[in-house]
């Protein structure tokens, strides 16, 4: 099965958690785009959605789902998002699409966070995907030096500005065996908005599309 087909299958599997009239947090990326397409086909109508990016907002509005601000909703019943890498404890690397900060805020403000991925994203330990770190533009070089001190190899994401007007450093080679500690350490560096580790607030449930069907973890 192609990776695109697996994304569609896991998006379909996520539909059973979405109810008409609920307040839904919606992530960013191609797997979430498949979810939005499936919501439209199934005719499921959340009361409103809180979106993690301008791109997702545009897609939600295109299928007629009202997009509202997190400042107006209180906590959300459910957040659904993809990930770039998932470990055995449902901890994630996110931010391949650059929406990590809004994604992390919505995950924190949601009672349940369901992550939807295909099996290529799963590893016993977070290790392969370069860690995205959103930085204020004036702190780019300073934060890059701190990443090198932590043993990482930072690279500025070319021609990319986040929805928040910031930059992304993609950092390879960090030791992520203790992702809670690394998340805490990186997020304390002045100039860092947030890093793409979702370890302190991991997913509550991960739906994984495999060749033999959907696995729930
Ligand atoms: C965006 C993200 C996405 O969830 C992540 O990049 C996965 O995207 P895709 O579903 O396209 O593989 O974190 O910031």
Boltz pocket constraint, residues with backbone or C-beta under 6 A from the ligand:
constraints:
  - pocket:
      binder: B
      contacts: [[A, 27], [A, 28], [A, 29], [A, 30], [A, 31], [A, 32], [A, 81], [A, 82], [A, 83], [A, 84], [A, 93], [A, 94], [A, 95], [A, 96], [A, 97], [A, 98], [A, 99], [A, 100], [A, 103], [A, 116]]
      max_distance: 6.0
